Amino acid sequence: MVVKTKKFALDKKLYINRSFKKQIQQSWYWLLIPAAIVILGLGLHFSGVYKNWWIMITAIIGGALYVLFWYAQFYAATQMDQNKQMFEKFAYEIDSRQILVKINQKEGGIVKWDTIQSAEMDDTGIFLIIGRGQFLHFPKNVFTSEHDIKLFESILRRKNLL
């Protein structure tokens, strides 16, 4: 059985928000360093040992710059010419062997199942995670029927991705 989708494009805003959120979830512990410095600075300041605010201000700015760096990375990815094809309209044909990405009836490419690391479902649709900042998003409204969604989910379960 083959699951066919309508032709659709990945939304740039969804890409930025989803990639940024995943990155922060995977590397949140780096934000513990500025938080610890702020707590240490507050402790030293109010105990009277070392009365200076510059340590805490620098730690807060450093933490904010770390978060801003990752947001800027994913925002810039949507603006680059090399990544332009990520946001073009494609139709997909999904079966248990591969995911066929179709530009039109004669042109397309193949995504093998072994390149997919995991799959996630939420209210917006199904995400196939390929790597950092790389995923395929299938909104529920691009499938032709409810049966296609269930078939796609069963393929993902058989591949141990869900």
Z-matrix of the N, CA and C atoms (Angstrom, degrees):
N
C 1 1.454
C 2 1.520 1 109.93
N 3 1.306 2 115.22 1 140.66
C 4 1.456 3 122.03 2 -179.21
C 5 1.524 4 108.90 3 -118.74
N 6 1.326 5 115.22 4 133.20
C 7 1.454 6 121.54 5 175.84
C 8 1.526 7 106.91 6 -97.65
N 9 1.328 8 116.62 7 122.23
C 10 1.461 9 121.39 8 178.70
C 11 1.519 10 109.08 9 -109.76
N 12 1.342 11 115.35 10 140.33
C 13 1.461 12 120.40 11 178.17
C 14 1.516 13 109.52 12 -112.23
N 15 1.319 14 113.92 13 163.77
C 16 1.462 15 119.86 14 171.01
C 17 1.517 16 107.57 15 -74.51
N 18 1.311 17 117.07 16 166.60
C 19 1.460 18 121.61 17 177.83
C 20 1.538 19 108.22 18 -77.21
N 21 1.328 20 116.55 19 128.38
C 22 1.457 21 121.05 20 -179.04
C 23 1.520 22 109.78 21 -152.36
N 24 1.342 23 115.78 22 164.98
C 25 1.465 24 122.34 23 -179.38
C 26 1.527 25 109.67 24 -121.90
N 27 1.325 26 115.45 25 151.69
C 28 1.458 27 121.83 26 174.96
C 29 1.525 28 108.96 27 -74.25
N 30 1.310 29 116.68 28 128.88
C 31 1.456 30 122.36 29 179.54
C 32 1.530 31 109.45 30 -74.16
N 33 1.325 32 116.62 31 131.99
C 34 1.468 33 120.72 32 -177.55
C 35 1.528 34 111.67 33 -63.92
N 36 1.309 35 116.87 34 -40.45
C 37 1.463 36 120.20 35 -179.54
C 38 1.531 37 110.78 36 -64.82
N 39 1.333 38 116.58 37 -41.55
C 40 1.460 39 120.84 38 176.75
C 41 1.528 40 110.30 39 -62.26
N 42 1.326 41 116.61 40 -42.52
C 43 1.468 42 120.44 41 178.91
C 44 1.527 43 111.14 42 -59.68
N 45 1.323 44 116.74 43 -48.85
C 46 1.472 45 120.61 44 -177.97
C 47 1.528 46 110.04 45 -61.36
N 48 1.320 47 116.94 46 -50.63
C 49 1.469 48 120.59 47 -176.08
C 50 1.522 49 112.08 48 -64.72
N 51 1.322 50 116.54 49 -43.80
C 52 1.474 51 120.17 50 -178.05
C 53 1.531 52 111.35 51 -67.34
N 54 1.326 53 117.22 52 -45.87
C 55 1.469 54 120.94 53 -179.05
C 56 1.527 55 111.16 54 -65.59
N 57 1.327 56 116.05 55 -42.53
C 58 1.460 57 120.55 56 179.16
C 59 1.527 58 110.72 57 -63.16
N 60 1.315 59 116.50 58 -45.26
C 61 1.462 60 120.65 59 -179.95
C 62 1.527 61 111.25 60 -61.26
N 63 1.343 62 117.28 61 -44.67
C 64 1.466 63 120.88 62 179.09
C 65 1.521 64 111.24 63 -62.79
N 66 1.337 65 117.16 64 -41.38
C 67 1.459 66 120.73 65 -179.22
C 68 1.525 67 111.17 66 -64.61
N 69 1.311 68 117.19 67 -43.58
C 70 1.466 69 120.33 68 179.48
C 71 1.528 70 110.17 69 -67.00
N 72 1.327 71 118.05 70 -36.97
C 73 1.464 72 120.56 71 177.19
C 74 1.525 73 111.19 72 -64.86
N 75 1.328 74 117.29 73 -34.71
C 76 1.465 75 120.26 74 -178.42
C 77 1.524 76 112.76 75 -80.35
N 78 1.330 77 117.90 76 -25.99
C 79 1.471 78 119.33 77 -176.29
C 80 1.531 79 112.36 78 -126.31
N 81 1.315 80 117.85 79 33.95
C 82 1.454 81 121.86 80 -178.71
C 83 1.526 82 112.04 81 -63.97
N 84 1.323 83 117.02 82 -28.29
C 85 1.465 84 121.00 83 -175.64
C 86 1.530 85 112.46 84 -63.74
N 87 1.341 86 117.97 85 -20.89
C 88 1.463 87 119.62 86 176.17
C 89 1.530 88 110.78 87 -68.12
N 90 1.299 89 117.16 88 -22.62
C 91 1.460 90 120.45 89 177.91
C 92 1.528 91 111.94 90 -78.81
N 93 1.329 92 116.86 91 -9.73
C 94 1.463 93 119.99 92 175.79
C 95 1.533 94 111.60 93 -69.36
N 96 1.319 95 116.72 94 -28.94
C 97 1.481 96 119.96 95 -179.47
C 98 1.526 97 110.65 96 -63.43
N 99 1.356 98 119.79 97 -54.33
C 100 1.465 99 117.73 98 177.61
C 101 1.532 100 112.46 99 -63.25
N 102 1.331 101 117.75 100 -34.54
C 103 1.464 102 119.77 101 178.69
C 104 1.528 103 110.92 102 -63.61
N 105 1.330 104 116.80 103 -42.42
C 106 1.468 105 120.80 104 178.52
C 107 1.527 106 111.03 105 -64.85
N 108 1.326 107 116.45 106 -38.44
C 109 1.473 108 119.87 107 179.34
C 110 1.529 109 110.23 108 -66.07
N 111 1.342 110 117.15 109 -40.66
C 112 1.465 111 120.24 110 178.36
C 113 1.528 112 109.88 111 -63.46
N 114 1.322 113 117.67 112 -44.67
C 115 1.476 114 120.89 113 179.84
C 116 1.523 115 110.49 114 -63.73
N 117 1.326 116 116.45 115 -42.92
C 118 1.475 117 120.33 116 177.56
C 119 1.527 118 110.57 117 -63.56
N 120 1.324 119 116.92 118 -43.05
C 121 1.470 120 120.87 119 178.95
C 122 1.511 121 112.19 120 -63.23
N 123 1.336 122 116.61 121 -41.48
C 124 1.469 123 119.64 122 177.11
C 125 1.524 124 111.27 123 -64.18
N 126 1.333 125 115.74 124 -41.43
C 127 1.465 126 119.69 125 178.49
C 128 1.518 127 111.92 126 -62.24
N 129 1.342 128 116.04 127 -44.84
C 130 1.466 129 119.58 128 179.19
C 131 1.527 130 111.53 129 -66.92
N 132 1.325 131 116.16 130 -38.27
C 133 1.464 132 119.51 131 -177.54
C 134 1.528 133 111.64 132 -66.64
N 135 1.331 134 116.31 133 -48.31
C 136 1.462 135 118.77 134 -176.30
C 137 1.523 136 113.67 135 -80.02
N 138 1.334 137 117.81 136 -14.62
C 139 1.459 138 119.17 137 173.79
C 140 1.526 139 110.82 138 -83.56
N 141 1.311 140 116.17 139 -11.66
C 142 1.460 141 120.38 140 178.00
C 143 1.519 142 113.65 141 87.57
N 144 1.310 143 119.58 142 0.30
C 145 1.459 144 122.85 143 -179.12
C 146 1.524 145 110.49 144 -70.26
N 147 1.310 146 116.51 145 -45.30
C 148 1.463 147 120.84 146 -175.96
C 149 1.512 148 107.71 147 -145.20
N 150 1.336 149 116.27 148 103.06
C 151 1.457 150 120.74 149 -176.43
C 152 1.520 151 109.83 150 -96.79
N 153 1.351 152 114.00 151 94.07
C 154 1.455 153 119.55 152 177.36
C 155 1.526 154 108.28 153 -158.05
N 156 1.324 155 115.84 154 138.89
C 157 1.453 156 121.15 155 -177.86
C 158 1.519 157 113.07 156 -95.39
N 159 1.315 158 118.32 157 -11.16
C 160 1.465 159 119.75 158 -171.60
C 161 1.526 160 112.83 159 -64.59
N 162 1.324 161 117.90 160 -31.33
C 163 1.469 162 120.55 161 179.20
C 164 1.536 163 109.76 162 -63.87
N 165 1.322 164 116.23 163 -46.67
C 166 1.467 165 119.48 164 -178.49
C 167 1.525 166 111.36 165 -68.48
N 168 1.303 167 117.35 166 -40.42
C 169 1.462 168 120.58 167 178.95
C 170 1.529 169 110.29 168 -63.91
N 171 1.318 170 117.50 169 -42.01
C 172 1.467 171 121.37 170 178.28
C 173 1.533 172 110.71 171 -64.42
N 174 1.321 173 117.39 172 -40.26
C 175 1.462 174 120.22 173 179.47
C 176 1.525 175 111.11 174 -66.51
N 177 1.316 176 117.41 175 -40.89
C 178 1.466 177 120.74 176 178.73
C 179 1.527 178 110.38 177 -65.29
N 180 1.318 179 116.64 178 -43.78
C 181 1.470 180 120.51 179 178.43
C 182 1.530 181 110.04 180 -64.57
N 183 1.325 182 116.95 181 -40.20
C 184 1.472 183 120.33 182 178.13
C 185 1.518 184 112.17 183 -62.19
N 186 1.330 185 117.65 184 -43.82
C 187 1.464 186 121.47 185 177.69
C 188 1.522 187 111.29 186 -64.15
N 189 1.335 188 115.89 187 -41.95
C 190 1.464 189 119.75 188 178.49
C 191 1.523 190 111.32 189 -65.36
N 192 1.334 191 117.32 190 -38.50
C 193 1.462 192 120.32 191 178.03
C 194 1.524 193 112.10 192 -66.83
N 195 1.331 194 117.36 193 -34.26
C 196 1.461 195 120.99 194 176.72
C 197 1.531 196 110.45 195 -63.13
N 198 1.331 197 116.14 196 -46.48
C 199 1.465 198 120.77 197 178.92
C 200 1.526 199 109.98 198 -65.55
N 201 1.316 200 117.24 199 -43.81
C 202 1.460 201 121.61 200 179.46
C 203 1.521 202 111.88 201 -63.14
N 204 1.336 203 117.39 202 -36.41
C 205 1.462 204 121.97 203 177.95
C 206 1.526 205 110.85 204 -58.00
N 207 1.339 206 116.75 205 -48.23
C 208 1.463 207 119.29 206 -178.28
C 209 1.508 208 112.16 207 -69.58
N 210 1.332 209 118.02 208 -36.39
C 211 1.455 210 119.83 209 176.39
C 212 1.531 211 110.37 210 -63.94
N 213 1.326 212 116.17 211 -42.69
C 214 1.470 213 120.39 212 179.44
C 215 1.522 214 111.38 213 -64.34
N 216 1.321 215 117.90 214 -34.89
C 217 1.467 216 121.08 215 178.58
C 218 1.526 217 110.78 216 -61.00
N 219 1.316 218 116.64 217 -47.94
C 220 1.457 219 119.83 218 -177.10
C 221 1.526 220 111.73 219 -75.15
N 222 1.328 221 117.36 220 -31.58
C 223 1.457 222 119.61 221 175.04
C 224 1.527 223 110.11 222 -66.22
N 225 1.327 224 116.58 223 -43.83
C 226 1.462 225 120.79 224 -179.58
C 227 1.524 226 111.57 225 -64.27
N 228 1.332 227 117.24 226 -31.70
C 229 1.463 228 120.47 227 179.19
C 230 1.528 229 111.13 228 -62.49
N 231 1.328 230 117.36 229 -30.15
C 232 1.462 231 119.78 230 179.35
C 233 1.526 232 111.92 231 -76.78
N 234 1.330 233 117.61 232 -17.64
C 235 1.460 234 121.30 233 -176.40
C 236 1.527 235 113.36 234 -97.56
N 237 1.319 236 117.08 235 -12.76
C 238 1.464 237 120.66 236 -174.99
C 239 1.526 238 111.47 237 -78.95
N 240 1.333 239 116.29 238 144.02
C 241 1.459 240 121.63 239 178.10
C 242 1.524 241 112.13 240 -64.46
N 243 1.346 242 117.22 241 -33.60
C 244 1.463 243 120.70 242 -179.46
C 245 1.530 244 111.63 243 -62.95
N 246 1.322 245 117.34 244 -29.75
C 247 1.458 246 121.39 245 -176.66
C 248 1.523 247 112.92 246 -99.71
N 249 1.320 248 116.84 247 6.83
C 250 1.459 249 120.71 248 -177.07
C 251 1.531 250 112.08 249 -58.50
N 252 1.308 251 116.25 250 -35.82
C 253 1.461 252 119.23 251 -177.57
C 254 1.529 253 112.88 252 -68.09
N 255 1.332 254 117.86 253 -21.17
C 256 1.474 255 120.44 254 177.18
C 257 1.523 256 111.56 255 -61.97
N 258 1.329 257 117.00 256 -26.88
C 259 1.455 258 121.36 257 -172.69
C 260 1.530 259 112.36 258 -109.44
N 261 1.322 260 116.73 259 16.76
C 262 1.459 261 121.01 260 175.09
C 263 1.521 262 109.51 261 -88.80
N 264 1.327 263 115.54 262 164.26
C 265 1.468 264 120.17 263 -179.19
C 266 1.522 265 110.62 264 -80.85
N 267 1.323 266 114.91 265 131.41
C 268 1.456 267 122.72 266 177.15
C 269 1.517 268 109.01 267 -134.73
N 270 1.328 269 115.45 268 154.45
C 271 1.457 270 122.29 269 168.08
C 272 1.528 271 106.20 270 -108.54
N 273 1.313 272 116.87 271 150.74
C 274 1.460 273 121.15 272 -176.54
C 275 1.519 274 110.08 273 -124.91
N 276 1.331 275 114.82 274 144.07
C 277 1.459 276 122.09 275 170.09
C 278 1.521 277 106.53 276 -123.39
N 279 1.316 278 116.03 277 117.94
C 280 1.463 279 122.09 278 -171.92
C 281 1.519 280 108.66 279 -114.08
N 282 1.326 281 115.72 280 127.25
C 283 1.459 282 120.32 281 172.23
C 284 1.521 283 108.38 282 -139.61
N 285 1.311 284 117.61 283 -175.22
C 286 1.461 285 120.45 284 -175.05
C 287 1.529 286 113.21 285 -74.41
N 288 1.319 287 118.53 286 -10.90
C 289 1.464 288 121.11 287 179.58
C 290 1.522 289 112.62 288 -92.68
N 291 1.356 290 116.34 289 -37.94
C 292 1.462 291 120.14 290 -171.43
C 293 1.525 292 110.33 291 -165.52
N 294 1.336 293 113.77 292 173.06
C 295 1.455 294 121.36 293 171.25
C 296 1.518 295 106.07 294 -114.69
N 297 1.306 296 117.04 295 117.77
C 298 1.454 297 122.10 296 -179.41
C 299 1.526 298 108.19 297 -94.95
N 300 1.330 299 115.44 298 120.30
C 301 1.455 300 122.30 299 179.32
C 302 1.524 301 106.80 300 -98.62
N 303 1.330 302 116.43 301 119.03
C 304 1.464 303 120.15 302 -174.58
C 305 1.525 304 110.97 303 -112.01
N 306 1.340 305 115.60 304 120.56
C 307 1.458 306 120.83 305 173.42
C 308 1.528 307 108.80 306 -76.93
N 309 1.317 308 115.71 307 -46.10
C 310 1.463 309 123.10 308 172.98
C 311 1.523 310 106.95 309 -148.85
N 312 1.313 311 118.21 310 -166.70
C 313 1.468 312 120.78 311 -176.06
C 314 1.523 313 113.39 312 -65.07
N 315 1.345 314 118.06 313 -27.38
C 316 1.464 315 120.79 314 -174.77
C 317 1.520 316 113.85 315 -107.30
N 318 1.334 317 118.70 316 -18.37
C 319 1.458 318 121.89 317 -175.68
C 320 1.526 319 110.50 318 -117.06
N 321 1.317 320 114.81 319 147.71
C 322 1.453 321 119.41 320 177.83
C 323 1.516 322 111.37 321 172.62
N 324 1.308 323 115.25 322 -170.36
C 325 1.453 324 121.59 323 -179.90
C 326 1.519 325 109.65 324 -147.70
N 327 1.321 326 114.38 325 175.64
C 328 1.463 327 120.89 326 -176.84
C 329 1.526 328 109.32 327 -123.70
N 330 1.315 329 115.66 328 136.46
C 331 1.468 330 121.98 329 170.66
C 332 1.518 331 105.98 330 -113.46
N 333 1.322 332 116.72 331 117.31
C 334 1.466 333 121.48 332 178.96
C 335 1.525 334 109.35 333 -77.44
N 336 1.304 335 116.40 334 150.65
C 337 1.464 336 121.59 335 -178.61
C 338 1.520 337 112.12 336 -66.31
N 339 1.337 338 118.82 337 -26.03
C 340 1.463 339 119.33 338 -178.85
C 341 1.529 340 112.31 339 -72.78
N 342 1.331 341 118.75 340 -11.97
C 343 1.465 342 120.62 341 175.70
C 344 1.528 343 112.20 342 -84.64
N 345 1.330 344 116.90 343 -13.72
C 346 1.466 345 121.34 344 179.69
C 347 1.523 346 108.40 345 -84.76
N 348 1.345 347 116.53 346 121.71
C 349 1.463 348 121.12 347 -179.33
C 350 1.518 349 112.55 348 -81.15
N 351 1.336 350 116.21 349 -42.68
C 352 1.459 351 120.21 350 -179.24
C 353 1.526 352 109.19 351 -159.98
N 354 1.311 353 114.75 352 172.54
C 355 1.463 354 121.45 353 176.91
C 356 1.521 355 108.47 354 -133.41
N 357 1.320 356 115.52 355 146.94
C 358 1.458 357 121.48 356 178.78
C 359 1.515 358 108.75 357 -137.54
N 360 1.321 359 115.46 358 144.93
C 361 1.459 360 120.99 359 176.75
C 362 1.517 361 108.85 360 -118.36
N 363 1.327 362 115.56 361 140.16
C 364 1.456 363 120.54 362 171.57
C 365 1.522 364 108.56 363 -145.20
N 366 1.319 365 116.75 364 -166.12
C 367 1.460 366 120.34 365 -176.53
C 368 1.529 367 112.65 366 -66.87
N 369 1.339 368 116.87 367 -29.43
C 370 1.466 369 119.55 368 -177.46
C 371 1.519 370 112.46 369 -79.68
N 372 1.323 371 118.12 370 -25.92
C 373 1.455 372 120.16 371 -179.32
C 374 1.515 373 112.24 372 154.99
N 375 1.324 374 115.21 373 -149.18
C 376 1.460 375 122.13 374 -176.43
C 377 1.529 376 108.74 375 -116.03
N 378 1.327 377 115.61 376 131.72
C 379 1.462 378 122.16 377 178.05
C 380 1.519 379 109.05 378 -109.85
N 381 1.319 380 117.19 379 130.88
C 382 1.462 381 122.59 380 171.63
C 383 1.518 382 106.80 381 -108.28
N 384 1.330 383 116.77 382 111.58
C 385 1.460 384 122.74 383 -175.22
C 386 1.527 385 108.70 384 -84.74
N 387 1.338 386 115.85 385 124.69
C 388 1.464 387 121.64 386 178.87
C 389 1.526 388 110.26 387 -102.78
N 390 1.303 389 117.81 388 -41.82
C 391 1.460 390 122.56 389 179.94
C 392 1.517 391 109.44 390 -172.66
N 393 1.328 392 116.68 391 -168.70
C 394 1.461 393 120.60 392 179.41
C 395 1.526 394 109.18 393 -64.52
N 396 1.310 395 114.95 394 118.37
C 397 1.458 396 120.03 395 179.53
C 398 1.518 397 113.70 396 72.68
N 399 1.317 398 117.94 397 13.03
C 400 1.462 399 121.43 398 179.78
C 401 1.519 400 108.64 399 -128.10
N 402 1.316 401 115.60 400 120.85
C 403 1.458 402 120.34 401 177.15
C 404 1.516 403 109.44 402 -159.13
N 405 1.310 404 113.82 403 161.65
C 406 1.461 405 121.43 404 171.76
C 407 1.518 406 107.02 405 -109.99
N 408 1.317 407 116.28 406 132.82
C 409 1.453 408 120.64 407 179.73
C 410 1.515 409 108.62 408 -116.59
N 411 1.313 410 115.91 409 126.67
C 412 1.457 411 122.39 410 178.45
C 413 1.528 412 108.46 411 -116.11
N 414 1.353 413 117.56 412 97.14
C 415 1.464 414 118.91 413 175.59
C 416 1.525 415 109.66 414 -63.42
N 417 1.305 416 116.28 415 151.85
C 418 1.464 417 119.61 416 -176.62
C 419 1.525 418 112.83 417 -66.73
N 420 1.333 419 117.31 418 -23.37
C 421 1.455 420 119.21 419 -177.81
C 422 1.534 421 113.71 420 -80.34
N 423 1.335 422 119.17 421 -3.35
C 424 1.467 423 120.30 422 178.57
C 425 1.522 424 112.44 423 -89.90
N 426 1.320 425 117.13 424 -10.54
C 427 1.455 426 120.36 425 177.22
C 428 1.521 427 109.00 426 -83.49
N 429 1.321 428 115.82 427 147.59
C 430 1.464 429 119.47 428 -175.64
C 431 1.527 430 112.51 429 -76.67
N 432 1.325 431 117.69 430 -23.90
C 433 1.469 432 119.76 431 179.97
C 434 1.525 433 110.18 432 -154.38
N 435 1.297 434 114.71 433 167.98
C 436 1.470 435 121.15 434 176.23
C 437 1.527 436 110.35 435 -65.27
N 438 1.322 437 115.55 436 -32.04
C 439 1.468 438 120.91 437 178.13
C 440 1.538 439 110.88 438 -61.69
N 441 1.338 440 117.52 439 -38.68
C 442 1.469 441 120.83 440 178.49
C 443 1.523 442 111.56 441 -64.35
N 444 1.320 443 116.98 442 -38.14
C 445 1.471 444 120.39 443 177.88
C 446 1.522 445 110.06 444 -63.92
N 447 1.317 446 116.71 445 -45.11
C 448 1.469 447 120.65 446 179.63
C 449 1.529 448 111.21 447 -65.25
N 450 1.330 449 117.34 448 -37.90
C 451 1.462 450 121.12 449 177.73
C 452 1.529 451 110.40 450 -65.79
N 453 1.333 452 116.54 451 -42.09
C 454 1.462 453 121.18 452 177.24
C 455 1.526 454 110.32 453 -61.67
N 456 1.323 455 117.65 454 -43.90
C 457 1.467 456 121.30 455 177.96
C 458 1.528 457 111.00 456 -62.50
N 459 1.321 458 117.61 457 -39.31
C 460 1.471 459 119.52 458 179.41
C 461 1.528 460 111.52 459 -68.03
N 462 1.337 461 117.14 460 -35.27
C 463 1.477 462 119.78 461 174.70
C 464 1.522 463 109.64 462 -63.06
N 465 1.322 464 117.30 463 -43.50
C 466 1.472 465 121.32 464 179.69
C 467 1.520 466 111.15 465 -63.99
N 468 1.321 467 118.07 466 -37.88
C 469 1.470 468 120.96 467 177.84
C 470 1.522 469 110.90 468 -67.23
N 471 1.334 470 116.89 469 -41.05
C 472 1.472 471 119.97 470 178.66
C 473 1.525 472 111.28 471 -65.01
N 474 1.324 473 116.92 472 -30.09
C 475 1.469 474 121.38 473 177.81
C 476 1.533 475 111.80 474 -85.42
N 477 1.335 476 116.94 475 2.57
C 478 1.482 477 123.44 476 -178.53
C 479 1.527 478 112.02 477 58.24
N 480 1.313 479 117.24 478 39.31
C 481 1.451 480 121.39 479 178.46
C 482 1.523 481 112.05 480 -101.63
N 483 1.318 482 116.98 481 -22.95
C 484 1.473 483 120.86 482 178.01
C 485 1.515 484 110.22 483 -103.66
